[in-house]
Structure formats: C-alpha cells, structure tokens
C-alpha cells in the first residue's frame, strides 16, 4: 500500500467546559474526539458516519486544522500539521479544503460569486491578477453554473446552486483533499442527486481525495470507498464499503444500518430483523468506562466495562495464538494454513468490540 | 368508510409584493380513521402549507384560502378563531419537525402538557399533572414522575420529540398531523419514534397525516401516499403501488435520486433543473419543464393543459396526474432498470 496522504494518529480533542461548582470551573471536558486514528490514500474517499455528537464534524475541523487537537498527530504528506502555527499552516491550507453543510450561511451575502471564488484564488496566489476572471469562469463552468453569472450574489441562486458555488470555491485552490461535511443533507432529494453526481465527476476527473461526512448511510455507501463508523468520539468500525455494509461486525454498526428505513420493502424485498437500541447516547463529558457502547449494547458482558476494545481485526476470526506448551506447538504457518482466511481479515475491516462477529441475518436488505 | 378528514379543491395563496404565491392549488384527498397517509414532496411543494390549513394555522389577514376542509364533519375553512381554539388539540393536533423550538424553554415539560390538557378539560392541576405523567409514560419516557418537572433543555432530542407527541395526544385527538417529525433525529432514534407513532395509532385508532421527504420512512409507516409537486397532488394511492410501480415521472425521478443503503453504486439519474417558483408556476403540467417524457405526449399538450388527477390503470384506487399513455409500460421498460 502506498504511503497515506493524510494520517490521523490517536488524535484527541477535548473542550473545557464550566463545571457545576465554584471550584470545578474548567475541570470538566467534553471529549468530542477521543483517540481517533484514520488514514486516507491519495484519491480515496473515506466516509465518516455516526449520530449527532459522535465527533465526526469535530474530526473534520481537526483535519482542516480549524481546531488544534489536544493531542495526537495529523500527518499530511509527511508533515505533522497538528500544532503548526497559522503562518506555517499556510501552504497546507491550500491543499485541504472544506465544503460546508449549509449553502446559505457559508457564503458571504454581500460578495458576488466572482469575489467569493476569486478570494480563494488570490489568497493562495493561484493565478495572476489578469487571469483571475477567466479562472473563476472556468471553475463555475466546472461545477455546472453559468460562467456569465460571476457578478451575481448568492441570494440569486437556489440551494443546490449555492452548494455548487461552495464546491467551486473549494476547487479554486486545487486541493489534494476535500473535507465535505454533510454537503448534501440540506438539499432536496432531486437536487441532492445532482450535487452527488457532480462530486462524483470531480473526484474521478481531478483525482481529489475526499473525507465525506454524512449521516445518510445510503449517500455514504454511494460515494465512499471506505467507511469509518464513529460513536462517542471514537471509531468503532472501519472497512471497505461493501464489506462494512454487508458484514458489519460491530453491534453499533449493525444497529445503525438496520435502523435505516428501506424503501425496498414495497418492492418485495423481505423485511429485515430490526435491531432496536434503547436509550440515548451517553454524555461525552463522562463517557462509560471500557467500551463506550456498552450501555446500549445487547452483547454486553463484564469485560466490556473494564477493558476498552481496540480497533483491530476481530479476535474471533483471527488465527488462534500459538500454544505455549512445546509439546503441542504448531508453527504459525501451520495455523494459518489450517484456518481459512476470514473475510474481515482479507478486506482489512477493523472492529473495536470484544465480541465482534458478523450479523446473524443481513442488516441491510439484499436486493433480489 | 366515511373519511374523517376530507379536503376538496383546496387553494392556499399568499398575496405578496412580488405577486401571489400559489402554494396549494386544487388539492383534494380524504383520509379515514385508522389509516396513515404520507405526504411526500420537496420544499415548496405545498405539503406543510396544506397541513397547516387543516389545523387552521394560517393568518387570515395574509392568506387566501378557498375550497373545503372537513374534519369529523366540521368545516375548517372560514371557522372562527374561537371555534378553532376548541378544535385544535381536541379533534386534531400537530407535531412539528424541530422539538427544540416547539417547546417553550421557560416552562417544564409537565406544565406544557398540562396547559394543553386543561385548555380542553375543566380539571384541577393535580388531575392534569397525573394525566401528563400518564402520557409521558405512554410515549416511553422512563421515570415520568420525575421527568414531568424537568425543562426541555434537560431532555435529549428524541425525548423532546416523545414529549411533543405526548402533548399532541393528551386530548385523544382523532387526527394527528406529523410534519417531518423525525427529520431532525438520528436514525436509531428515528426508528424508535416511528415505532411509537405506529403503536399509538394502533391503540387510539386515529388518522395520521405524515409529512416527510424520506421515501424509506414512507415505505415503513404509510398505508397511502400522496406525492405533491408545486402545490398540487401528482400521484395518490396505496403505498405498495405508489412506491413499487409509480406512474408519474416526478415520482420516478424521486426514486431514481435516492441512493439506497442496500443498493449497488452507480450514477444516479437526478431530475434536471429545480422546482419552480410558486410565483410563476409553469402552464399546463407544472412538472413538464423538468420531465424527460414530455416529448412522448403529442402536440405539446403538457405545456398547455393541466392533466386531471385520475385513475390511469385498471386500479381505481391509484390516481395520477399525467398525460402519458401507458405509464406502467414506460416504468417497466425505462425506469425500473436504472433504479438504484
């Protein structure tokens, strides 16, 4: 495997908040992101999914260094950018761009589209002043807008068109990575599909790597090569798209996928077993000990409260360890030969659970 | 079965400086007790505006409403504010999308449910509070005796939506309108709330109007579906038929736009263009400028004449508003192969 373009290594982001008492001010922390490790290959699309408060947007703000992490490393192209100063960050800012969720509040209403996209060009010295307008028009055309509309204001555009302006602004800097935080969730379905197709085309034409954050699991499956599932500030499962959707090993992933309403039922796809989670996500100020999902998990055992499971290839499918007694010693080669290589190990699907196992029944409907 | 809610030729218009916004134009449908109707459409299709008209929530000074809305035999259009006060909450009630902004932050959850109950029942605070606790328990809020005295900020998003449902149902209304009740919620919580609404409907036997843009949700909870576009119904019928073998090109476009969680990746086929401005709805069929099949109708009829909402196949239950002949064949040959 080639060296990753972007690598998060045990990144944490804690926000200090006021405590209840007079003397506890500043002692409580919201553990928004608590030990996240991720990699992104050049040109790859990584999806981040999870429910509100799981830390996916904070992760996006860390990758783009809008936030400085409490600890951990963020390696971009071989440089740790986690604690660089604003000045040192400059060259990296160009290469990591962000697309926001809300196409209404993320564009300055007093600036024309030409200024909005042109500012990105000027900030990063992308083109000489004389070529600026031409480049703005090129970018507008690239995202499917009329290039003659560069002197219009954001309010003259619809929601989907504004999201295209946001995309043109991100593309202006010729980034290597685009972090898209819920880029289509504010749009109507028919417009959402248009923007999805646009992102898809840009990705294949320009070879940009994406970190794609969405709560819509259908959208993520459609767009991403690899998917990481987050829960309460941690990645609980990560793997290639199809493996993760068809064989989720973590109970939370299984519950999440099975909760998605599926239109297939009216087309004769047999209804699936629903996994119903009880209760709410615990507070990130005081997350549960051990496995954070244990308070809502149906597989919970004593060990879950004491030991935090690591994100790894599930133990149940790992080849058994070499026995210590020399009498029954088997060579590692013999072990791996006798145990059929499990699907999860081959695909590189990682799960943070003591009892990780594939679902008993499919959690997403299988097309006939 | 006599319908509990019956809407006939409803028009809702808002006169503005720029012209008249024609939000709902000639909507008719009926809903009997015990059934769930899902209204589907994009922003500006008139799904919320028509439902607010059912609750009599439009300001008569800035809205022109014509047609008829009958709920349990009572005519809502033109009803006095005094009668509307007695009607709302008792005969029909509504749940909104954002439970955060539809609860008052200064009053406890219990106070707000009690207020709703005492508006329609002459009972003591004590009785009303017992009723509030009973309702919180019914919607699955643990420890209702303690929760009743808490404020909205002490509830999570899913809990707030449960409290909203408790408030809406405290007077046993026969009609419940849920306007995108799960859109602001996470999927696992959404699943809980959908279960709850289905449960309560079974117990109370009420009629439910469920407004949403999520066709997956529709497939799971609805008996019937009404698809709206630019202020009008374009398709109406049982959920299995409307989502399984739809007859209107707009419904086709919606289905093609949604990447399925179980689906095979491939390019989506979105509807081109964007929904029309309600200040200037296109002539003829409002959808024709975005419709890829308009050329299959002779003489440019789509741009001239608004088709009627009528049965297009042998099945009298399913209505569609389209000039195309043999839409069921077109669905089979052109649309089905490219659904995600």
Interface residues (C-beta under 8 A of the other chain):
Chain A: X51 X52 X158 X160 X161 X188 X189 X190 X191 X192 X193 X194 X196 X197 X200 X215 X217 X218 X219 X221 X222 X223 X241 X245 X255 X256 X257 X259 X260 X261 X262 X263 X264 X265 X266 X267 X268 X269 X274 X276 X277 X280 X281 X364 X365 X366 X367
Chain B: X42 X43 X156 X157 X158 X159 X186 X187 X188 X189 X190 X191 X192 X194 X195 X213 X214 X215 X216 X217 X218 X219 X220 X239 X240 X243 X244 X253 X254 X255 X256 X257 X258 X259 X260 X261 X262 X263 X264 X265 X267 X268 X269 X270 X271 X272 X274 X275 X340
